[in-house]
Amino acid sequence: MTIMIDKKLLDILACPVCKGDIFEDKEELVCVKCKRRYPVIEGIPIMLEEEAKLM
């Protein structure tokens, strides 16, 4: 299933670790800079370092 995060929200979100830009990838949000992948659960991005996976 693909998530649908509002474009305005994506424009203001940043990686909490490195402050890099974020983009959508299937069921996760991905940092373009450090490549951490943050889960989206029931439409809510979980932007916690301890919940992130490294690519």
mmCIF file of the N, C-alpha and C atoms, coordinates in Angstrom:
data_MODEL
# 
_entry.id   MODEL 
# 
loop_
_atom_site.group_PDB 
_atom_site.id 
_atom_site.type_symbol 
_atom_site.label_atom_id 
_atom_site.label_alt_id 
_atom_site.label_comp_id 
_atom_site.label_asym_id 
_atom_site.label_entity_id 
_atom_site.label_seq_id 
_atom_site.pdbx_PDB_ins_code 
_atom_site.Cartn_x 
_atom_site.Cartn_y 
_atom_site.Cartn_z 
_atom_site.occupancy 
_atom_site.B_iso_or_equiv 
_atom_site.pdbx_formal_charge 
_atom_site.auth_seq_id 
_atom_site.auth_comp_id 
_atom_site.auth_asym_id 
_atom_site.auth_atom_id 
_atom_site.pdbx_PDB_model_num 
ATOM 1   N N  . MET A 1 1  ? 0.848  -1.182 0.000  1.00 0.00 ? 1  MET A N  1 
ATOM 2   C CA . MET A 1 1  ? 0.000  0.000  0.000  1.00 0.00 ? 1  MET A CA 1 
ATOM 3   C C  . MET A 1 1  ? 0.892  1.243  0.000  1.00 0.00 ? 1  MET A C  1 
ATOM 4   N N  . THR A 1 2  ? 0.534  2.218  -0.796 1.00 0.00 ? 2  THR A N  1 
ATOM 5   C CA . THR A 1 2  ? 1.282  3.467  -0.872 1.00 0.00 ? 2  THR A CA 1 
ATOM 6   C C  . THR A 1 2  ? 0.655  4.500  0.049  1.00 0.00 ? 2  THR A C  1 
ATOM 7   N N  . ILE A 1 3  ? 1.490  5.225  0.767  1.00 0.00 ? 3  ILE A N  1 
ATOM 8   C CA . ILE A 1 3  ? 0.993  6.282  1.648  1.00 0.00 ? 3  ILE A CA 1 
ATOM 9   C C  . ILE A 1 3  ? 0.774  7.547  0.837  1.00 0.00 ? 3  ILE A C  1 
ATOM 10  N N  . MET A 1 4  ? -0.011 8.450  1.368  1.00 0.00 ? 4  MET A N  1 
ATOM 11  C CA . MET A 1 4  ? -0.255 9.735  0.713  1.00 0.00 ? 4  MET A CA 1 
ATOM 12  C C  . MET A 1 4  ? -0.076 10.833 1.752  1.00 0.00 ? 4  MET A C  1 
ATOM 13  N N  . ILE A 1 5  ? 1.123  11.386 1.822  1.00 0.00 ? 5  ILE A N  1 
ATOM 14  C CA . ILE A 1 5  ? 1.412  12.480 2.740  1.00 0.00 ? 5  ILE A CA 1 
ATOM 15  C C  . ILE A 1 5  ? 1.216  13.784 1.981  1.00 0.00 ? 5  ILE A C  1 
ATOM 16  N N  . ASP A 1 6  ? 0.546  14.725 2.600  1.00 0.00 ? 6  ASP A N  1 
ATOM 17  C CA . ASP A 1 6  ? 0.289  16.025 1.988  1.00 0.00 ? 6  ASP A CA 1 
ATOM 18  C C  . ASP A 1 6  ? 1.603  16.681 1.559  1.00 0.00 ? 6  ASP A C  1 
ATOM 19  N N  . LYS A 1 7  ? 1.640  17.213 0.343  1.00 0.00 ? 7  LYS A N  1 
ATOM 20  C CA . LYS A 1 7  ? 2.844  17.861 -0.204 1.00 0.00 ? 7  LYS A CA 1 
ATOM 21  C C  . LYS A 1 7  ? 3.328  18.992 0.694  1.00 0.00 ? 7  LYS A C  1 
ATOM 22  N N  . LYS A 1 8  ? 2.413  19.759 1.262  1.00 0.00 ? 8  LYS A N  1 
ATOM 23  C CA . LYS A 1 8  ? 2.802  20.864 2.148  1.00 0.00 ? 8  LYS A CA 1 
ATOM 24  C C  . LYS A 1 8  ? 3.525  20.339 3.384  1.00 0.00 ? 8  LYS A C  1 
ATOM 25  N N  . LEU A 1 9  ? 3.069  19.205 3.908  1.00 0.00 ? 9  LEU A N  1 
ATOM 26  C CA . LEU A 1 9  ? 3.726  18.607 5.066  1.00 0.00 ? 9  LEU A CA 1 
ATOM 27  C C  . LEU A 1 9  ? 5.124  18.116 4.692  1.00 0.00 ? 9  LEU A C  1 
ATOM 28  N N  . LEU A 1 10 ? 5.245  17.453 3.546  1.00 0.00 ? 10 LEU A N  1 
ATOM 29  C CA . LEU A 1 10 ? 6.558  16.980 3.107  1.00 0.00 ? 10 LEU A CA 1 
ATOM 30  C C  . LEU A 1 10 ? 7.540  18.130 2.920  1.00 0.00 ? 10 LEU A C  1 
ATOM 31  N N  . ASP A 1 11 ? 7.041  19.273 2.479  1.00 0.00 ? 11 ASP A N  1 
ATOM 32  C CA . ASP A 1 11 ? 7.905  20.440 2.270  1.00 0.00 ? 11 ASP A CA 1 
ATOM 33  C C  . ASP A 1 11 ? 8.504  20.963 3.572  1.00 0.00 ? 11 ASP A C  1 
ATOM 34  N N  . ILE A 1 12 ? 7.811  20.768 4.692  1.00 0.00 ? 12 ILE A N  1 
ATOM 35  C CA . ILE A 1 12 ? 8.336  21.298 5.957  1.00 0.00 ? 12 ILE A CA 1 
ATOM 36  C C  . ILE A 1 12 ? 9.000  20.232 6.826  1.00 0.00 ? 12 ILE A C  1 
ATOM 37  N N  . LEU A 1 13 ? 8.760  18.951 6.528  1.00 0.00 ? 13 LEU A N  1 
ATOM 38  C CA . LEU A 1 13 ? 9.391  17.883 7.305  1.00 0.00 ? 13 LEU A CA 1 
ATOM 39  C C  . LEU A 1 13 ? 10.882 17.799 6.990  1.00 0.00 ? 13 LEU A C  1 
ATOM 40  N N  . ALA A 1 14 ? 11.664 17.479 8.004  1.00 0.00 ? 14 ALA A N  1 
ATOM 41  C CA . ALA A 1 14 ? 13.096 17.242 7.832  1.00 0.00 ? 14 ALA A CA 1 
ATOM 42  C C  . ALA A 1 14 ? 13.489 16.062 8.709  1.00 0.00 ? 14 ALA A C  1 
ATOM 43  N N  . CYS A 1 15 ? 14.534 15.395 8.323  1.00 0.00 ? 15 CYS A N  1 
ATOM 44  C CA . CYS A 1 15 ? 15.053 14.287 9.112  1.00 0.00 ? 15 CYS A CA 1 
ATOM 45  C C  . CYS A 1 15 ? 15.469 14.810 10.483 1.00 0.00 ? 15 CYS A C  1 
ATOM 46  N N  . PRO A 1 16 ? 15.006 14.178 11.558 1.00 0.00 ? 16 PRO A N  1 
ATOM 47  C CA . PRO A 1 16 ? 15.369 14.650 12.896 1.00 0.00 ? 16 PRO A CA 1 
ATOM 48  C C  . PRO A 1 16 ? 16.841 14.409 13.242 1.00 0.00 ? 16 PRO A C  1 
ATOM 49  N N  . VAL A 1 17 ? 17.525 13.573 12.484 1.00 0.00 ? 17 VAL A N  1 
ATOM 50  C CA . VAL A 1 17 ? 18.928 13.263 12.762 1.00 0.00 ? 17 VAL A CA 1 
ATOM 51  C C  . VAL A 1 17 ? 19.868 14.226 12.041 1.00 0.00 ? 17 VAL A C  1 
ATOM 52  N N  . CYS A 1 18 ? 19.698 14.356 10.706 1.00 0.00 ? 18 CYS A N  1 
ATOM 53  C CA . CYS A 1 18 ? 20.646 15.155 9.923  1.00 0.00 ? 18 CYS A CA 1 
ATOM 54  C C  . CYS A 1 18 ? 20.031 16.405 9.303  1.00 0.00 ? 18 CYS A C  1 
ATOM 55  N N  . LYS A 1 19 ? 18.722 16.585 9.467  1.00 0.00 ? 19 LYS A N  1 
ATOM 56  C CA . LYS A 1 19 ? 17.978 17.735 8.930  1.00 0.00 ? 19 LYS A CA 1 
ATOM 57  C C  . LYS A 1 19 ? 17.841 17.716 7.409  1.00 0.00 ? 19 LYS A C  1 
ATOM 58  N N  . GLY A 1 20 ? 18.060 16.553 6.789  1.00 0.00 ? 20 GLY A N  1 
ATOM 59  C CA . GLY A 1 20 ? 17.915 16.414 5.345  1.00 0.00 ? 20 GLY A CA 1 
ATOM 60  C C  . GLY A 1 20 ? 16.455 16.418 4.923  1.00 0.00 ? 20 GLY A C  1 
ATOM 61  N N  . ASP A 1 21 ? 16.230 16.641 3.618  1.00 0.00 ? 21 ASP A N  1 
ATOM 62  C CA . ASP A 1 21 ? 14.881 16.604 3.055  1.00 0.00 ? 21 ASP A CA 1 
ATOM 63  C C  . ASP A 1 21 ? 14.339 15.181 3.095  1.00 0.00 ? 21 ASP A C  1 
ATOM 64  N N  . ILE A 1 22 ? 13.011 15.086 3.098  1.00 0.00 ? 22 ILE A N  1 
ATOM 65  C CA . ILE A 1 22 ? 12.303 13.809 3.200  1.00 0.00 ? 22 ILE A CA 1 
ATOM 66  C C  . ILE A 1 22 ? 11.459 13.600 1.942  1.00 0.00 ? 22 ILE A C  1 
ATOM 67  N N  . PHE A 1 23 ? 11.406 12.335 1.464  1.00 0.00 ? 23 PHE A N  1 
ATOM 68  C CA . PHE A 1 23 ? 10.487 12.000 0.377  1.00 0.00 ? 23 PHE A CA 1 
ATOM 69  C C  . PHE A 1 23 ? 9.744  10.715 0.720  1.00 0.00 ? 23 PHE A C  1 
ATOM 70  N N  . GLU A 1 24 ? 8.612  10.507 0.036  1.00 0.00 ? 24 GLU A N  1 
ATOM 71  C CA . GLU A 1 24 ? 7.790  9.311  0.244  1.00 0.00 ? 24 GLU A CA 1 
ATOM 72  C C  . GLU A 1 24 ? 8.336  8.147  -0.562 1.00 0.00 ? 24 GLU A C  1 
ATOM 73  N N  . ASP A 1 25 ? 8.303  6.965  0.021  1.00 0.00 ? 25 ASP A N  1 
ATOM 74  C CA . ASP A 1 25 ? 8.649  5.738  -0.694 1.00 0.00 ? 25 ASP A CA 1 
ATOM 75  C C  . ASP A 1 25 ? 7.782  4.619  -0.137 1.00 0.00 ? 25 ASP A C  1 
ATOM 76  N N  . LYS A 1 26 ? 6.744  4.277  -0.848 1.00 0.00 ? 26 LYS A N  1 
ATOM 77  C CA . LYS A 1 26 ? 5.786  3.252  -0.442 1.00 0.00 ? 26 LYS A CA 1 
ATOM 78  C C  . LYS A 1 26 ? 5.209  3.538  0.937  1.00 0.00 ? 26 LYS A C  1 
ATOM 79  N N  . GLU A 1 27 ? 5.594  2.769  1.955  1.00 0.00 ? 27 GLU A N  1 
ATOM 80  C CA . GLU A 1 27 ? 5.016  2.934  3.297  1.00 0.00 ? 27 GLU A CA 1 
ATOM 81  C C  . GLU A 1 27 ? 5.982  3.594  4.265  1.00 0.00 ? 27 GLU A C  1 
ATOM 82  N N  . GLU A 1 28 ? 6.944  4.344  3.724  1.00 0.00 ? 28 GLU A N  1 
ATOM 83  C CA . GLU A 1 28 ? 7.954  4.973  4.569  1.00 0.00 ? 28 GLU A CA 1 
ATOM 84  C C  . GLU A 1 28 ? 8.272  6.370  4.058  1.00 0.00 ? 28 GLU A C  1 
ATOM 85  N N  . LEU A 1 29 ? 8.875  7.161  4.929  1.00 0.00 ? 29 LEU A N  1 
ATOM 86  C CA . LEU A 1 29 ? 9.461  8.434  4.535  1.00 0.00 ? 29 LEU A CA 1 
ATOM 87  C C  . LEU A 1 29 ? 10.970 8.241  4.593  1.00 0.00 ? 29 LEU A C  1 
ATOM 88  N N  . VAL A 1 30 ? 11.670 8.733  3.576  1.00 0.00 ? 30 VAL A N  1 
ATOM 89  C CA . VAL A 1 30 ? 13.100 8.487  3.449  1.00 0.00 ? 30 VAL A CA 1 
ATOM 90  C C  . VAL A 1 30 ? 13.847 9.810  3.419  1.00 0.00 ? 30 VAL A C  1 
ATOM 91  N N  . CYS A 1 31 ? 14.946 9.875  4.158  1.00 0.00 ? 31 CYS A N  1 
ATOM 92  C CA . CYS A 1 31 ? 15.811 11.054 4.150  1.00 0.00 ? 31 CYS A CA 1 
ATOM 93  C C  . CYS A 1 31 ? 16.755 10.957 2.956  1.00 0.00 ? 31 CYS A C  1 
ATOM 94  N N  . VAL A 1 32 ? 16.835 12.014 2.153  1.00 0.00 ? 32 VAL A N  1 
ATOM 95  C CA . VAL A 1 32 ? 17.712 12.005 0.986  1.00 0.00 ? 32 VAL A CA 1 
ATOM 96  C C  . VAL A 1 32 ? 19.185 12.101 1.377  1.00 0.00 ? 32 VAL A C  1 
ATOM 97  N N  . LYS A 1 33 ? 19.463 12.605 2.552  1.00 0.00 ? 33 LYS A N  1 
ATOM 98  C CA . LYS A 1 33 ? 20.845 12.843 2.973  1.00 0.00 ? 33 LYS A CA 1 
ATOM 99  C C  . LYS A 1 33 ? 21.462 11.628 3.681  1.00 0.00 ? 33 LYS A C  1 
ATOM 100 N N  . CYS A 1 34 ? 20.841 11.158 4.760  1.00 0.00 ? 34 CYS A N  1 
ATOM 101 C CA . CYS A 1 34 ? 21.426 10.055 5.542  1.00 0.00 ? 34 CYS A CA 1 
ATOM 102 C C  . CYS A 1 34 ? 20.787 8.703  5.226  1.00 0.00 ? 34 CYS A C  1 
ATOM 103 N N  . LYS A 1 35 ? 19.743 8.700  4.393  1.00 0.00 ? 35 LYS A N  1 
ATOM 104 C CA . LYS A 1 35 ? 19.075 7.471  3.930  1.00 0.00 ? 35 LYS A CA 1 
ATOM 105 C C  . LYS A 1 35 ? 18.302 6.721  5.012  1.00 0.00 ? 35 LYS A C  1 
ATOM 106 N N  . ARG A 1 36 ? 17.990 7.385  6.121  1.00 0.00 ? 36 ARG A N  1 
ATOM 107 C CA . ARG A 1 36 ? 17.159 6.736  7.132  1.00 0.00 ? 36 ARG A CA 1 
ATOM 108 C C  . ARG A 1 36 ? 15.733 6.634  6.599  1.00 0.00 ? 36 ARG A C  1 
ATOM 109 N N  . ARG A 1 37 ? 15.067 5.532  6.957  1.00 0.00 ? 37 ARG A N  1 
ATOM 110 C CA . ARG A 1 37 ? 13.700 5.282  6.522  1.00 0.00 ? 37 ARG A CA 1 
ATOM 111 C C  . ARG A 1 37 ? 12.801 5.286  7.753  1.00 0.00 ? 37 ARG A C  1 
ATOM 112 N N  . TYR A 1 38 ? 11.806 6.166  7.739  1.00 0.00 ? 38 TYR A N  1 
ATOM 113 C CA . TYR A 1 38 ? 10.889 6.313  8.872  1.00 0.00 ? 38 TYR A CA 1 
ATOM 114 C C  . TYR A 1 38 ? 9.544  5.701  8.502  1.00 0.00 ? 38 TYR A C  1 
ATOM 115 N N  . PRO A 1 39 ? 8.983  4.853  9.368  1.00 0.00 ? 39 PRO A N  1 
ATOM 116 C CA . PRO A 1 39 ? 7.700  4.222  9.060  1.00 0.00 ? 39 PRO A CA 1 
ATOM 117 C C  . PRO A 1 39 ? 6.540  5.216  9.142  1.00 0.00 ? 39 PRO A C  1 
ATOM 118 N N  . VAL A 1 40 ? 5.492  4.897  8.395  1.00 0.00 ? 40 VAL A N  1 
ATOM 119 C CA . VAL A 1 40 ? 4.229  5.632  8.494  1.00 0.00 ? 40 VAL A CA 1 
ATOM 120 C C  . VAL A 1 40 ? 3.190  4.606  8.932  1.00 0.00 ? 40 VAL A C  1 
ATOM 121 N N  . ILE A 1 41 ? 2.627  4.821  10.107 1.00 0.00 ? 41 ILE A N  1 
ATOM 122 C CA . ILE A 1 41 ? 1.668  3.872  10.675 1.00 0.00 ? 41 ILE A CA 1 
ATOM 123 C C  . ILE A 1 41 ? 0.301  4.530  10.750 1.00 0.00 ? 41 ILE A C  1 
ATOM 124 N N  . GLU A 1 42 ? -0.660 3.920  10.035 1.00 0.00 ? 42 GLU A N  1 
ATOM 125 C CA . GLU A 1 42 ? -2.025 4.448  9.965  1.00 0.00 ? 42 GLU A CA 1 
ATOM 126 C C  . GLU A 1 42 ? -2.033 5.920  9.558  1.00 0.00 ? 42 GLU A C  1 
ATOM 127 N N  . GLY A 1 43 ? -1.171 6.264  8.599  1.00 0.00 ? 43 GLY A N  1 
ATOM 128 C CA . GLY A 1 43 ? -1.125 7.626  8.069  1.00 0.00 ? 43 GLY A CA 1 
ATOM 129 C C  . GLY A 1 43 ? -0.320 8.613  8.889  1.00 0.00 ? 43 GLY A C  1 
ATOM 130 N N  . ILE A 1 44 ? 0.313  8.143  9.969  1.00 0.00 ? 44 ILE A N  1 
ATOM 131 C CA . ILE A 1 44 ? 1.075  9.035  10.851 1.00 0.00 ? 44 ILE A CA 1 
ATOM 132 C C  . ILE A 1 44 ? 2.566  8.736  10.712 1.00 0.00 ? 44 ILE A C  1 
ATOM 133 N N  . PRO A 1 45 ? 3.358  9.728  10.264 1.00 0.00 ? 45 PRO A N  1 
ATOM 134 C CA . PRO A 1 45 ? 4.808  9.518  10.173 1.00 0.00 ? 45 PRO A CA 1 
ATOM 135 C C  . PRO A 1 45 ? 5.423  9.398  11.571 1.00 0.00 ? 45 PRO A C  1 
ATOM 136 N N  . ILE A 1 46 ? 6.220  8.366  11.763 1.00 0.00 ? 46 ILE A N  1 
ATOM 137 C CA . ILE A 1 46 ? 6.910  8.151  13.036 1.00 0.00 ? 46 ILE A CA 1 
ATOM 138 C C  . ILE A 1 46 ? 8.363  8.608  12.838 1.00 0.00 ? 46 ILE A C  1 
ATOM 139 N N  . MET A 1 47 ? 8.606  9.870  13.150 1.00 0.00 ? 47 MET A N  1 
ATOM 140 C CA . MET A 1 47 ? 9.897  10.503 12.865 1.00 0.00 ? 47 MET A CA 1 
ATOM 141 C C  . MET A 1 47 ? 10.816 10.465 14.090 1.00 0.00 ? 47 MET A C  1 
ATOM 142 N N  . LEU A 1 48 ? 11.014 9.279  14.629 1.00 0.00 ? 48 LEU A N  1 
ATOM 143 C CA . LEU A 1 48 ? 11.886 9.085  15.786 1.00 0.00 ? 48 LEU A CA 1 
ATOM 144 C C  . LEU A 1 48 ? 13.128 8.320  15.334 1.00 0.00 ? 48 LEU A C  1 
ATOM 145 N N  . GLU A 1 49 ? 14.288 8.778  15.774 1.00 0.00 ? 49 GLU A N  1 
ATOM 146 C CA . GLU A 1 49 ? 15.542 8.139  15.367 1.00 0.00 ? 49 GLU A CA 1 
ATOM 147 C C  . GLU A 1 49 ? 15.546 6.645  15.687 1.00 0.00 ? 49 GLU A C  1 
ATOM 148 N N  . GLU A 1 50 ? 15.038 6.283  16.857 1.00 0.00 ? 50 GLU A N  1 
ATOM 149 C CA . GLU A 1 50 ? 15.060 4.874  17.253 1.00 0.00 ? 50 GLU A CA 1 
ATOM 150 C C  . GLU A 1 50 ? 14.098 4.003  16.442 1.00 0.00 ? 50 GLU A C  1 
ATOM 151 N N  . GLU A 1 51 ? 13.164 4.597  15.729 1.00 0.00 ? 51 GLU A N  1 
ATOM 152 C CA . GLU A 1 51 ? 12.234 3.847  14.880 1.00 0.00 ? 51 GLU A CA 1 
ATOM 153 C C  . GLU A 1 51 ? 12.716 3.763  13.433 1.00 0.00 ? 51 GLU A C  1 
ATOM 154 N N  . ALA A 1 52 ? 13.747 4.517  13.097 1.00 0.00 ? 52 ALA A N  1 
ATOM 155 C CA . ALA A 1 52 ? 14.244 4.578  11.720 1.00 0.00 ? 52 ALA A CA 1 
ATOM 156 C C  . ALA A 1 52 ? 15.103 3.363  11.389 1.00 0.00 ? 52 ALA A C  1 
ATOM 157 N N  . LYS A 1 53 ? 15.122 3.025  10.097 1.00 0.00 ? 53 LYS A N  1 
ATOM 158 C CA . LYS A 1 53 ? 16.005 1.978  9.579  1.00 0.00 ? 53 LYS A CA 1 
ATOM 159 C C  . LYS A 1 53 ? 16.992 2.646  8.632  1.00 0.00 ? 53 LYS A C  1 
ATOM 160 N N  . LEU A 1 54 ? 18.236 2.212  8.658  1.00 0.00 ? 54 LEU A N  1 
ATOM 161 C CA . LEU A 1 54 ? 19.219 2.711  7.703  1.00 0.00 ? 54 LEU A CA 1 
ATOM 162 C C  . LEU A 1 54 ? 19.169 1.869  6.443  1.00 0.00 ? 54 LEU A C  1 
ATOM 163 N N  . MET A 1 55 ? 19.295 2.510  5.294  1.00 0.00 ? 55 MET A N  1 
ATOM 164 C CA . MET A 1 55 ? 19.289 1.784  4.024  1.00 0.00 ? 55 MET A CA 1 
ATOM 165 C C  . MET A 1 55 ? 20.612 1.096  3.809  1.00 0.00 ? 55 MET A C  1 
# 
